[in-house]
Each structure stands twice: as structure tokens, then as C-alpha cells.
Amino acid sequence: MTYLLTRNRLLWMEENLAKQQLLSYVVMAGELVWHILNYLKLIPKRKRHLSRDYSVAFLQGKDYFL
């Protein structure tokens, strides 16, 4: 479900945010960095509110770019 939400979010941004696309990608890049750090267990446990599996699914949504 997370994978599909991530992929579809990127598709929606492409179709509907033409004028704000750069800002949207900056926000997504920040989320990407957080999920990579969470996957690598570099986020302190007290700030890790999402599971590692959630981060894996988020990162798999990258196939939007392929």
C-alpha cells in the first residue's frame, strides 16, 4: 500500500503541480533522505515513528522515475 501511495503521489504531483513541481520535489527529497536514514537505522528510536518496512515500501516507489 505504501509503495502504491508513494508512486501515485509522484504521478499526481507531475500532473497537477506544474508551477510548484520544484518545491514538491524538494519536499519529496527530504522525505527520501529520512526514509534512507530510517532504513539504515540511523534515526534515533525515539524519533523513529515509522517502521523500517514502511521505509522500504516508500523507497520502492522510486520506480516512478524509471
CHARMM-style PDB file with segment names, atoms N, HN, CA, C and O in Angstrom:
ATOM      1  N   MET     1       0.821  -1.183   0.000  1.00  0.00      PROA
ATOM      2  CA  MET     1       0.000   0.000   0.000  1.00  0.00      PROA
ATOM      3  C   MET     1       0.878   1.264   0.000  1.00  0.00      PROA
ATOM      4  O   MET     1       0.605   2.211  -0.738  1.00  0.00      PROA
ATOM      5  N   THR     2       1.921   1.273   0.823  1.00  0.00      PROA
ATOM      6  HN  THR     2       2.142   0.503   1.422  1.00  0.00      PROA
ATOM      7  CA  THR     2       2.813   2.435   0.899  1.00  0.00      PROA
ATOM      8  C   THR     2       3.515   2.665  -0.427  1.00  0.00      PROA
ATOM      9  O   THR     2       3.660   3.802  -0.875  1.00  0.00      PROA
ATOM     10  N   TYR     3       3.946   1.584  -1.048  1.00  0.00      PROA
ATOM     11  HN  TYR     3       3.827   0.660  -0.684  1.00  0.00      PROA
ATOM     12  CA  TYR     3       4.594   1.684  -2.359  1.00  0.00      PROA
ATOM     13  C   TYR     3       3.667   2.370  -3.357  1.00  0.00      PROA
ATOM     14  O   TYR     3       4.077   3.305  -4.044  1.00  0.00      PROA
ATOM     15  N   LEU     4       2.423   1.908  -3.438  1.00  0.00      PROA
ATOM     16  HN  LEU     4       2.091   1.148  -2.880  1.00  0.00      PROA
ATOM     17  CA  LEU     4       1.472   2.483  -4.388  1.00  0.00      PROA
ATOM     18  C   LEU     4       1.156   3.939  -4.061  1.00  0.00      PROA
ATOM     19  O   LEU     4       1.039   4.766  -4.965  1.00  0.00      PROA
ATOM     20  N   LEU     5       1.018   4.258  -2.779  1.00  0.00      PROA
ATOM     21  HN  LEU     5       1.114   3.586  -2.045  1.00  0.00      PROA
ATOM     22  CA  LEU     5       0.755   5.639  -2.385  1.00  0.00      PROA
ATOM     23  C   LEU     5       1.896   6.563  -2.798  1.00  0.00      PROA
ATOM     24  O   LEU     5       1.665   7.676  -3.271  1.00  0.00      PROA
ATOM     25  N   THR     6       3.121   6.095  -2.615  1.00  0.00      PROA
ATOM     26  HN  THR     6       3.309   5.192  -2.231  1.00  0.00      PROA
ATOM     27  CA  THR     6       4.291   6.905  -2.977  1.00  0.00      PROA
ATOM     28  C   THR     6       4.344   7.125  -4.483  1.00  0.00      PROA
ATOM     29  O   THR     6       4.518   8.252  -4.947  1.00  0.00      PROA
ATOM     30  N   ARG     7       4.196   6.048  -5.239  1.00  0.00      PROA
ATOM     31  HN  ARG     7       4.055   5.133  -4.862  1.00  0.00      PROA
ATOM     32  CA  ARG     7       4.239   6.151  -6.700  1.00  0.00      PROA
ATOM     33  C   ARG     7       3.121   7.044  -7.218  1.00  0.00      PROA
ATOM     34  O   ARG     7       3.353   7.909  -8.063  1.00  0.00      PROA
ATOM     35  N   ASN     8       1.912   6.839  -6.715  1.00  0.00      PROA
ATOM     36  HN  ASN     8       1.723   6.137  -6.028  1.00  0.00      PROA
ATOM     37  CA  ASN     8       0.776   7.629  -7.182  1.00  0.00      PROA
ATOM     38  C   ASN     8       0.888   9.094  -6.766  1.00  0.00      PROA
ATOM     39  O   ASN     8       0.433   9.984  -7.485  1.00  0.00      PROA
ATOM     40  N   ARG     9       1.487   9.337  -5.620  1.00  0.00      PROA
ATOM     41  HN  ARG     9       1.856   8.614  -5.036  1.00  0.00      PROA
ATOM     42  CA  ARG     9       1.714  10.721  -5.177  1.00  0.00      PROA
ATOM     43  C   ARG     9       2.632  11.442  -6.155  1.00  0.00      PROA
ATOM     44  O   ARG     9       2.386  12.596  -6.505  1.00  0.00      PROA
ATOM     45  N   LEU    10       3.679  10.772  -6.592  1.00  0.00      PROA
ATOM     46  HN  LEU    10       3.879   9.834  -6.308  1.00  0.00      PROA
ATOM     47  CA  LEU    10       4.599  11.367  -7.559  1.00  0.00      PROA
ATOM     48  C   LEU    10       3.904  11.613  -8.896  1.00  0.00      PROA
ATOM     49  O   LEU    10       4.110  12.655  -9.520  1.00  0.00      PROA
ATOM     50  N   LEU    11       3.085  10.664  -9.339  1.00  0.00      PROA
ATOM     51  HN  LEU    11       2.917   9.818  -8.833  1.00  0.00      PROA
ATOM     52  CA  LEU    11       2.339  10.854 -10.583  1.00  0.00      PROA
ATOM     53  C   LEU    11       1.377  12.031 -10.476  1.00  0.00      PROA
ATOM     54  O   LEU    11       1.266  12.834 -11.403  1.00  0.00      PROA
ATOM     55  N   TRP    12       0.684  12.134  -9.349  1.00  0.00      PROA
ATOM     56  HN  TRP    12       0.774  11.482  -8.596  1.00  0.00      PROA
ATOM     57  CA  TRP    12      -0.258  13.238  -9.140  1.00  0.00      PROA
ATOM     58  C   TRP    12       0.472  14.576  -9.149  1.00  0.00      PROA
ATOM     59  O   TRP    12       0.005  15.542  -9.752  1.00  0.00      PROA
ATOM     60  N   MET    13       1.621  14.627  -8.477  1.00  0.00      PROA
ATOM     61  HN  MET    13       2.001  13.842  -7.987  1.00  0.00      PROA
ATOM     62  CA  MET    13       2.393  15.864  -8.439  1.00  0.00      PROA
ATOM     63  C   MET    13       2.789  16.289  -9.851  1.00  0.00      PROA
ATOM     64  O   MET    13       2.730  17.471 -10.189  1.00  0.00      PROA
ATOM     65  N   GLU    14       3.189  15.329 -10.667  1.00  0.00      PROA
ATOM     66  HN  GLU    14       3.237  14.368 -10.393  1.00  0.00      PROA
ATOM     67  CA  GLU    14       3.605  15.636 -12.037  1.00  0.00      PROA
ATOM     68  C   GLU    14       2.446  16.226 -12.849  1.00  0.00      PROA
ATOM     69  O   GLU    14       2.641  17.158 -13.630  1.00  0.00      PROA
ATOM     70  N   GLU    15       1.268  15.690 -12.664  1.00  0.00      PROA
ATOM     71  HN  GLU    15       1.110  14.933 -12.030  1.00  0.00      PROA
ATOM     72  CA  GLU    15       0.114  16.125 -13.451  1.00  0.00      PROA
ATOM     73  C   GLU    15      -0.531  17.412 -12.932  1.00  0.00      PROA
ATOM     74  O   GLU    15      -1.092  18.174 -13.720  1.00  0.00      PROA
ATOM     75  N   ASN    16      -0.461  17.668 -11.636  1.00  0.00      PROA
ATOM     76  HN  ASN    16      -0.004  17.049 -10.996  1.00  0.00      PROA
ATOM     77  CA  ASN    16      -1.244  18.752 -11.049  1.00  0.00      PROA
ATOM     78  C   ASN    16      -0.449  19.919 -10.460  1.00  0.00      PROA
ATOM     79  O   ASN    16      -1.027  20.955 -10.133  1.00  0.00      PROA
ATOM     80  N   LEU    17       0.824  19.766 -10.328  1.00  0.00      PROA
ATOM     81  HN  LEU    17       1.293  18.924 -10.594  1.00  0.00      PROA
ATOM     82  CA  LEU    17       1.612  20.824  -9.697  1.00  0.00      PROA
ATOM     83  C   LEU    17       2.699  21.353 -10.621  1.00  0.00      PROA
ATOM     84  O   LEU    17       3.855  21.486 -10.218  1.00  0.00      PROA
ATOM     85  N   ALA    18       2.337  21.647 -11.832  1.00  0.00      PROA
ATOM     86  HN  ALA    18       1.398  21.540 -12.160  1.00  0.00      PROA
ATOM     87  CA  ALA    18       3.328  22.096 -12.812  1.00  0.00      PROA
ATOM     88  C   ALA    18       4.106  23.322 -12.328  1.00  0.00      PROA
ATOM     89  O   ALA    18       5.325  23.390 -12.488  1.00  0.00      PROA
ATOM     90  N   LYS    19       3.403  24.289 -11.736  1.00  0.00      PROA
ATOM     91  HN  LYS    19       2.413  24.234 -11.606  1.00  0.00      PROA
ATOM     92  CA  LYS    19       4.067  25.519 -11.281  1.00  0.00      PROA
ATOM     93  C   LYS    19       4.843  25.312  -9.986  1.00  0.00      PROA
ATOM     94  O   LYS    19       5.800  26.039  -9.721  1.00  0.00      PROA
ATOM     95  N   GLN    20       4.452  24.345  -9.188  1.00  0.00      PROA
ATOM     96  HN  GLN    20       3.675  23.754  -9.404  1.00  0.00      PROA
ATOM     97  CA  GLN    20       5.082  24.108  -7.893  1.00  0.00      PROA
ATOM     98  C   GLN    20       5.880  22.805  -7.882  1.00  0.00      PROA
ATOM     99  O   GLN    20       6.206  22.286  -6.815  1.00  0.00      PROA
ATOM    100  N   GLN    21       6.189  22.287  -9.042  1.00  0.00      PROA
ATOM    101  HN  GLN    21       5.924  22.709  -9.909  1.00  0.00      PROA
ATOM    102  CA  GLN    21       6.828  20.983  -9.133  1.00  0.00      PROA
ATOM    103  C   GLN    21       8.192  20.959  -8.443  1.00  0.00      PROA
ATOM    104  O   GLN    21       8.512  19.981  -7.768  1.00  0.00      PROA
ATOM    105  N   LEU    22       8.983  21.984  -8.590  1.00  0.00      PROA
ATOM    106  HN  LEU    22       8.723  22.779  -9.139  1.00  0.00      PROA
ATOM    107  CA  LEU    22      10.300  22.013  -7.968  1.00  0.00      PROA
ATOM    108  C   LEU    22      10.180  21.938  -6.449  1.00  0.00      PROA
ATOM    109  O   LEU    22      10.891  21.166  -5.807  1.00  0.00      PROA
ATOM    110  N   LEU    23       9.291  22.730  -5.879  1.00  0.00      PROA
ATOM    111  HN  LEU    23       8.714  23.358  -6.401  1.00  0.00      PROA
ATOM    112  CA  LEU    23       9.091  22.704  -4.438  1.00  0.00      PROA
ATOM    113  C   LEU    23       8.617  21.321  -3.981  1.00  0.00      PROA
ATOM    114  O   LEU    23       9.049  20.831  -2.938  1.00  0.00      PROA
ATOM    115  N   SER    24       7.744  20.701  -4.747  1.00  0.00      PROA
ATOM    116  HN  SER    24       7.393  21.099  -5.595  1.00  0.00      PROA
ATOM    117  CA  SER    24       7.243  19.376  -4.406  1.00  0.00      PROA
ATOM    118  C   SER    24       8.377  18.358  -4.381  1.00  0.00      PROA
ATOM    119  O   SER    24       8.441  17.512  -3.489  1.00  0.00      PROA
ATOM    120  N   TYR    25       9.264  18.443  -5.359  1.00  0.00      PROA
ATOM    121  HN  TYR    25       9.211  19.130  -6.083  1.00  0.00      PROA
ATOM    122  CA  TYR    25      10.383  17.512  -5.397  1.00  0.00      PROA
ATOM    123  C   TYR    25      11.372  17.762  -4.264  1.00  0.00      PROA
ATOM    124  O   TYR    25      12.009  16.821  -3.790  1.00  0.00      PROA
ATOM    125  N   VAL    26      11.513  18.986  -3.829  1.00  0.00      PROA
ATOM    126  HN  VAL    26      10.996  19.750  -4.215  1.00  0.00      PROA
ATOM    127  CA  VAL    26      12.376  19.283  -2.677  1.00  0.00      PROA
ATOM    128  C   VAL    26      11.808  18.616  -1.423  1.00  0.00      PROA
ATOM    129  O   VAL    26      12.545  18.021  -0.636  1.00  0.00      PROA
ATOM    130  N   VAL    27      10.493  18.722  -1.248  1.00  0.00      PROA
ATOM    131  HN  VAL    27       9.895  19.205  -1.887  1.00  0.00      PROA
ATOM    132  CA  VAL    27       9.842  18.077  -0.099  1.00  0.00      PROA
ATOM    133  C   VAL    27      10.019  16.570  -0.179  1.00  0.00      PROA
ATOM    134  O   VAL    27      10.339  15.931   0.824  1.00  0.00      PROA
ATOM    135  N   MET    28       9.817  15.994  -1.355  1.00  0.00      PROA
ATOM    136  HN  MET    28       9.557  16.513  -2.169  1.00  0.00      PROA
ATOM    137  CA  MET    28       9.972  14.546  -1.518  1.00  0.00      PROA
ATOM    138  C   MET    28      11.425  14.120  -1.278  1.00  0.00      PROA
ATOM    139  O   MET    28      11.671  13.039  -0.742  1.00  0.00      PROA
ATOM    140  N   ALA    29      12.376  14.954  -1.668  1.00  0.00      PROA
ATOM    141  HN  ALA    29      12.176  15.832  -2.104  1.00  0.00      PROA
ATOM    142  CA  ALA    29      13.785  14.632  -1.432  1.00  0.00      PROA
ATOM    143  C   ALA    29      14.076  14.569   0.061  1.00  0.00      PROA
ATOM    144  O   ALA    29      14.827  13.706   0.516  1.00  0.00      PROA
ATOM    145  N   GLY    30      13.479  15.484   0.823  1.00  0.00      PROA
ATOM    146  HN  GLY    30      12.869  16.185   0.453  1.00  0.00      PROA
ATOM    147  CA  GLY    30      13.637  15.452   2.275  1.00  0.00      PROA
ATOM    148  C   GLY    30      13.070  14.179   2.865  1.00  0.00      PROA
ATOM    149  O   GLY    30      13.676  13.575   3.750  1.00  0.00      PROA
ATOM    150  N   GLU    31      11.906  13.768   2.376  1.00  0.00      PROA
ATOM    151  HN  GLU    31      11.414  14.259   1.657  1.00  0.00      PROA
ATOM    152  CA  GLU    31      11.314  12.519   2.847  1.00  0.00      PROA
ATOM    153  C   GLU    31      12.181  11.333   2.450  1.00  0.00      PROA
ATOM    154  O   GLU    31      12.340  10.389   3.223  1.00  0.00      PROA
ATOM    155  N   LEU    32      12.741  11.380   1.249  1.00  0.00      PROA
ATOM    156  HN  LEU    32      12.613  12.147   0.620  1.00  0.00      PROA
ATOM    157  CA  LEU    32      13.602  10.303   0.780  1.00  0.00      PROA
ATOM    158  C   LEU    32      14.807  10.135   1.700  1.00  0.00      PROA
ATOM    159  O   LEU    32      15.152   9.016   2.081  1.00  0.00      PROA
ATOM    160  N   VAL    33      15.439  11.237   2.053  1.00  0.00      PROA
ATOM    161  HN  VAL    33      15.159  12.146   1.744  1.00  0.00      PROA
ATOM    162  CA  VAL    33      16.600  11.184   2.952  1.00  0.00      PROA
ATOM    163  C   VAL    33      16.198  10.581   4.299  1.00  0.00      PROA
ATOM    164  O   VAL    33      16.911   9.738   4.844  1.00  0.00      PROA
ATOM    165  N   TRP    34      15.045  11.018   4.835  1.00  0.00      PROA
ATOM    166  HN  TRP    34      14.466  11.703   4.392  1.00  0.00      PROA
ATOM    167  CA  TRP    34      14.594  10.494   6.130  1.00  0.00      PROA
ATOM    168  C   TRP    34      14.384   8.984   6.048  1.00  0.00      PROA
ATOM    169  O   TRP    34      14.794   8.253   6.950  1.00  0.00      PROA
ATOM    170  N   HSD    35      13.745   8.510   4.971  1.00  0.00      PROA
ATOM    171  HN  HSD    35      13.411   9.103   4.239  1.00  0.00      PROA
ATOM    172  CA  HSD    35      13.475   7.081   4.840  1.00  0.00      PROA
ATOM    173  C   HSD    35      14.752   6.276   4.644  1.00  0.00      PROA
ATOM    174  O   HSD    35      14.850   5.150   5.132  1.00  0.00      PROA
ATOM    175  N   ILE    36      15.723   6.827   3.945  1.00  0.00      PROA
ATOM    176  HN  ILE    36      15.644   7.741   3.548  1.00  0.00      PROA
ATOM    177  CA  ILE    36      17.013   6.142   3.804  1.00  0.00      PROA
ATOM    178  C   ILE    36      17.680   6.017   5.167  1.00  0.00      PROA
ATOM    179  O   ILE    36      18.182   4.950   5.521  1.00  0.00      PROA
ATOM    180  N   LEU    37      17.687   7.100   5.927  1.00  0.00      PROA
ATOM    181  HN  LEU    37      17.280   7.967   5.639  1.00  0.00      PROA
ATOM    182  CA  LEU    37      18.288   7.059   7.267  1.00  0.00      PROA
ATOM    183  C   LEU    37      17.526   6.102   8.182  1.00  0.00      PROA
ATOM    184  O   LEU    37      18.135   5.385   8.976  1.00  0.00      PROA
ATOM    185  N   ASN    38      16.203   6.088   8.071  1.00  0.00      PROA
ATOM    186  HN  ASN    38      15.708   6.670   7.425  1.00  0.00      PROA
ATOM    187  CA  ASN    38      15.403   5.166   8.874  1.00  0.00      PROA
ATOM    188  C   ASN    38      15.714   3.718   8.493  1.00  0.00      PROA
ATOM    189  O   ASN    38      15.849   2.861   9.367  1.00  0.00      PROA
ATOM    190  N   TYR    39      15.827   3.443   7.199  1.00  0.00      PROA
ATOM    191  HN  TYR    39      15.717   4.139   6.488  1.00  0.00      PROA
ATOM    192  CA  TYR    39      16.152   2.105   6.714  1.00  0.00      PROA
ATOM    193  C   TYR    39      17.512   1.650   7.251  1.00  0.00      PROA
ATOM    194  O   TYR    39      17.686   0.487   7.615  1.00  0.00      PROA
ATOM    195  N   LEU    40      18.463   2.568   7.294  1.00  0.00      PROA
ATOM    196  HN  LEU    40      18.321   3.513   6.998  1.00  0.00      PROA
ATOM    197  CA  LEU    40      19.806   2.243   7.789  1.00  0.00      PROA
ATOM    198  C   LEU    40      19.897   2.273   9.313  1.00  0.00      PROA
ATOM    199  O   LEU    40      20.971   2.072   9.882  1.00  0.00      PROA
ATOM    200  N   LYS    41      18.762   2.526   9.971  1.00  0.00      PROA
ATOM    201  HN  LYS    41      17.890   2.690   9.509  1.00  0.00      PROA
ATOM    202  CA  LYS    41      18.664   2.598  11.435  1.00  0.00      PROA
ATOM    203  C   LYS    41      19.539   3.709  12.015  1.00  0.00      PROA
ATOM    204  O   LYS    41      20.137   3.550  13.079  1.00  0.00      PROA
ATOM    205  N   LEU    42      19.606   4.834  11.304  1.00  0.00      PROA
ATOM    206  HN  LEU    42      19.121   4.964  10.440  1.00  0.00      PROA
ATOM    207  CA  LEU    42      20.375   5.980  11.774  1.00  0.00      PROA
ATOM    208  C   LEU    42      19.488   7.035  12.435  1.00  0.00      PROA
ATOM    209  O   LEU    42      19.987   8.042  12.936  1.00  0.00      PROA
ATOM    210  N   ILE    43      18.177   6.803  12.436  1.00  0.00      PROA
ATOM    211  HN  ILE    43      17.772   5.985  12.029  1.00  0.00      PROA
ATOM    212  CA  ILE    43      17.235   7.679  13.125  1.00  0.00      PROA
ATOM    213  C   ILE    43      17.109   7.160  14.551  1.00  0.00      PROA
ATOM    214  O   ILE    43      16.858   5.970  14.741  1.00  0.00      PROA
ATOM    215  N   PRO    44      17.277   8.019  15.567  1.00  0.00      PROA
ATOM    216  CA  PRO    44      17.137   7.554  16.955  1.00  0.00      PROA
ATOM    217  C   PRO    44      15.762   6.921  17.182  1.00  0.00      PROA
ATOM    218  O   PRO    44      14.765   7.364  16.612  1.00  0.00      PROA
ATOM    219  N   LYS    45      15.720   5.885  18.014  1.00  0.00      PROA
ATOM    220  HN  LYS    45      16.530   5.525  18.477  1.00  0.00      PROA
ATOM    221  CA  LYS    45      14.474   5.149  18.254  1.00  0.00      PROA
ATOM    222  C   LYS    45      13.344   6.071  18.697  1.00  0.00      PROA
ATOM    223  O   LYS    45      12.197   5.856  18.305  1.00  0.00      PROA
ATOM    224  N   ARG    46      13.625   7.070  19.485  1.00  0.00      PROA
ATOM    225  HN  ARG    46      14.557   7.245  19.804  1.00  0.00      PROA
ATOM    226  CA  ARG    46      12.563   7.948  19.985  1.00  0.00      PROA
ATOM    227  C   ARG    46      11.941   8.795  18.868  1.00  0.00      PROA
ATOM    228  O   ARG    46      10.826   9.293  19.021  1.00  0.00      PROA
ATOM    229  N   LYS    47      12.653   8.959  17.750  1.00  0.00      PROA
ATOM    230  HN  LYS    47      13.558   8.554  17.626  1.00  0.00      PROA
ATOM    231  CA  LYS    47      12.134   9.743  16.629  1.00  0.00      PROA
ATOM    232  C   LYS    47      11.683   8.847  15.471  1.00  0.00      PROA
ATOM    233  O   LYS    47      11.210   9.336  14.446  1.00  0.00      PROA
ATOM    234  N   ARG    48      11.835   7.548  15.644  1.00  0.00      PROA
ATOM    235  HN  ARG    48      12.220   7.150  16.476  1.00  0.00      PROA
ATOM    236  CA  ARG    48      11.501   6.602  14.581  1.00  0.00      PROA
ATOM    237  C   ARG    48      10.038   6.204  14.709  1.00  0.00      PROA
ATOM    238  O   ARG    48       9.722   5.169  15.296  1.00  0.00      PROA
ATOM    239  N   HSD    49       9.151   7.017  14.165  1.00  0.00      PROA
ATOM    240  HN  HSD    49       9.407   7.858  13.688  1.00  0.00      PROA
ATOM    241  CA  HSD    49       7.725   6.758  14.294  1.00  0.00      PROA
ATOM    242  C   HSD    49       7.182   5.875  13.182  1.00  0.00      PROA
ATOM    243  O   HSD    49       6.009   5.503  13.213  1.00  0.00      PROA
ATOM    244  N   LEU    50       8.001   5.536  12.211  1.00  0.00      PROA
ATOM    245  HN  LEU    50       8.954   5.838  12.185  1.00  0.00      PROA
ATOM    246  CA  LEU    50       7.599   4.635  11.137  1.00  0.00      PROA
ATOM    247  C   LEU    50       8.529   3.432  11.113  1.00  0.00      PROA
ATOM    248  O   LEU    50       9.722   3.549  11.396  1.00  0.00      PROA
ATOM    249  N   SER    51       7.982   2.293  10.777  1.00  0.00      PROA
ATOM    250  HN  SER    51       7.014   2.198  10.547  1.00  0.00      PROA
ATOM    251  CA  SER    51       8.784   1.072  10.772  1.00  0.00      PROA
ATOM    252  C   SER    51       9.758   1.057   9.597  1.00  0.00      PROA
ATOM    253  O   SER    51       9.620   1.811   8.634  1.00  0.00      PROA
ATOM    254  N   ARG    52      10.730   0.188   9.710  1.00  0.00      PROA
ATOM    255  HN  ARG    52      10.842  -0.425  10.493  1.00  0.00      PROA
ATOM    256  CA  ARG    52      11.708   0.022   8.637  1.00  0.00      PROA
ATOM    257  C   ARG    52      11.018  -0.508   7.379  1.00  0.00      PROA
ATOM    258  O   ARG    52      11.392  -0.138   6.266  1.00  0.00      PROA
ATOM    259  N   ASP    53      10.017  -1.366   7.547  1.00  0.00      PROA
ATOM    260  HN  ASP    53       9.713  -1.667   8.451  1.00  0.00      PROA
ATOM    261  CA  ASP    53       9.274  -1.904   6.402  1.00  0.00      PROA
ATOM    262  C   ASP    53       8.554  -0.788   5.642  1.00  0.00      PROA
ATOM    263  O   ASP    53       8.482  -0.813   4.413  1.00  0.00      PROA
ATOM    264  N   TYR    54       8.023   0.186   6.376  1.00  0.00      PROA
ATOM    265  HN  TYR    54       8.081   0.206   7.374  1.00  0.00      PROA
ATOM    266  CA  TYR    54       7.356   1.320   5.738  1.00  0.00      PROA
ATOM    267  C   TYR    54       8.357   2.085   4.878  1.00  0.00      PROA
ATOM    268  O   TYR    54       8.042   2.487   3.758  1.00  0.00      PROA
ATOM    269  N   SER    55       9.560   2.283   5.404  1.00  0.00      PROA
ATOM    270  HN  SER    55       9.816   1.957   6.314  1.00  0.00      PROA
ATOM    271  CA  SER    55      10.593   2.997   4.652  1.00  0.00      PROA
ATOM    272  C   SER    55      11.004   2.215   3.409  1.00  0.00      PROA
ATOM    273  O   SER    55      11.255   2.808   2.360  1.00  0.00      PROA
ATOM    274  N   VAL    56      11.073   0.900   3.519  1.00  0.00      PROA
ATOM    275  HN  VAL    56      10.870   0.419   4.371  1.00  0.00      PROA
ATOM    276  CA  VAL    56      11.410   0.074   2.351  1.00  0.00      PROA
ATOM    277  C   VAL    56      10.349   0.256   1.276  1.00  0.00      PROA
ATOM    278  O   VAL    56      10.683   0.431   0.104  1.00  0.00      PROA
ATOM    279  N   ALA    57       9.077   0.218   1.654  1.00  0.00      PROA
ATOM    280  HN  ALA    57       8.805   0.076   2.606  1.00  0.00      PROA
ATOM    281  CA  ALA    57       7.988   0.387   0.691  1.00  0.00      PROA
ATOM    282  C   ALA    57       8.036   1.780   0.064  1.00  0.00      PROA
ATOM    283  O   ALA    57       7.810   1.933  -1.136  1.00  0.00      PROA
ATOM    284  N   PHE    58       8.331   2.793   0.878  1.00  0.00      PROA
ATOM    285  HN  PHE    58       8.515   2.669   1.853  1.00  0.00      PROA
ATOM    286  CA  PHE    58       8.445   4.156   0.352  1.00  0.00      PROA
ATOM    287  C   PHE    58       9.556   4.221  -0.687  1.00  0.00      PROA
ATOM    288  O   PHE    58       9.379   4.805  -1.755  1.00  0.00      PROA
ATOM    289  N   LEU    59      10.687   3.629  -0.377  1.00  0.00      PROA
ATOM    290  HN  LEU    59      10.831   3.154   0.491  1.00  0.00      PROA
ATOM    291  CA  LEU    59      11.834   3.668  -1.284  1.00  0.00      PROA
ATOM    292  C   LEU    59      11.569   2.889  -2.561  1.00  0.00      PROA
ATOM    293  O   LEU    59      12.133   3.230  -3.601  1.00  0.00      PROA
ATOM    294  N   GLN    60      10.746   1.872  -2.526  1.00  0.00      PROA
ATOM    295  HN  GLN    60      10.288   1.595  -1.681  1.00  0.00      PROA
ATOM    296  CA  GLN    60      10.416   1.119  -3.725  1.00  0.00      PROA
ATOM    297  C   GLN    60       9.544   1.938  -4.679  1.00  0.00      PROA
ATOM    298  O   GLN    60       9.476   1.626  -5.867  1.00  0.00      PROA
ATOM    299  N   GLY    61       8.882   2.975  -4.180  1.00  0.00      PROA
ATOM    300  HN  GLY    61       8.937   3.229  -3.214  1.00  0.00      PROA
ATOM    301  CA  GLY    61       8.079   3.843  -5.026  1.00  0.00      PROA
ATOM    302  C   GLY    61       8.915   4.606  -6.034  1.00  0.00      PROA
ATOM    303  O   GLY    61       8.374   5.297  -6.897  1.00  0.00      PROA
ATOM    304  N   LYS    62      10.222   4.490  -5.933  1.00  0.00      PROA
ATOM    305  HN  LYS    62      10.663   3.929  -5.232  1.00  0.00      PROA
ATOM    306  CA  LYS    62      11.146   5.187  -6.837  1.00  0.00      PROA
ATOM    307  C   LYS    62      11.001   4.722  -8.279  1.00  0.00      PROA
ATOM    308  O   LYS    62      11.483   5.393  -9.191  1.00  0.00      PROA
ATOM    309  N   ASP    63      10.347   3.586  -8.501  1.00  0.00      PROA
ATOM    310  HN  ASP    63       9.956   3.040  -7.760  1.00  0.00      PROA
ATOM    311  CA  ASP    63      10.224   3.108  -9.881  1.00  0.00      PROA
ATOM    312  C   ASP    63       9.405   4.062 -10.746  1.00  0.00      PROA
ATOM    313  O   ASP    63       9.343   3.904 -11.965  1.00  0.00      PROA
ATOM    314  N   TYR    64       8.790   5.033 -10.122  1.00  0.00      PROA
ATOM    315  HN  TYR    64       8.841   5.161  -9.132  1.00  0.00      PROA
ATOM    316  CA  TYR    64       8.131   6.121 -10.858  1.00  0.00      PROA
ATOM    317  C   TYR    64       9.129   6.798 -11.800  1.00  0.00      PROA
ATOM    318  O   TYR    64       8.772   7.215 -12.901  1.00  0.00      PROA
ATOM    319  N   PHE    65      10.380   6.901 -11.355  1.00  0.00      PROA
ATOM    320  HN  PHE    65      10.670   6.562 -10.460  1.00  0.00      PROA
ATOM    321  CA  PHE    65      11.401   7.604 -12.121  1.00  0.00      PROA
ATOM    322  C   PHE    65      11.995   6.749 -13.234  1.00  0.00      PROA
ATOM    323  O   PHE    65      12.717   7.266 -14.086  1.00  0.00      PROA
ATOM    324  N   LEU    66      11.707   5.462 -13.242  1.00  0.00      PROA
ATOM    325  HN  LEU    66      11.121   5.042 -12.549  1.00  0.00      PROA
ATOM    326  CA  LEU    66      12.309   4.566 -14.250  1.00  0.00      PROA
ATOM    327  C   LEU    66      11.600   4.593 -15.562  1.00  0.00      PROA
ATOM    328  OT1 LEU    66      11.997   3.892 -16.493  1.00  0.00      PROA
TER     329      LEU     66
END
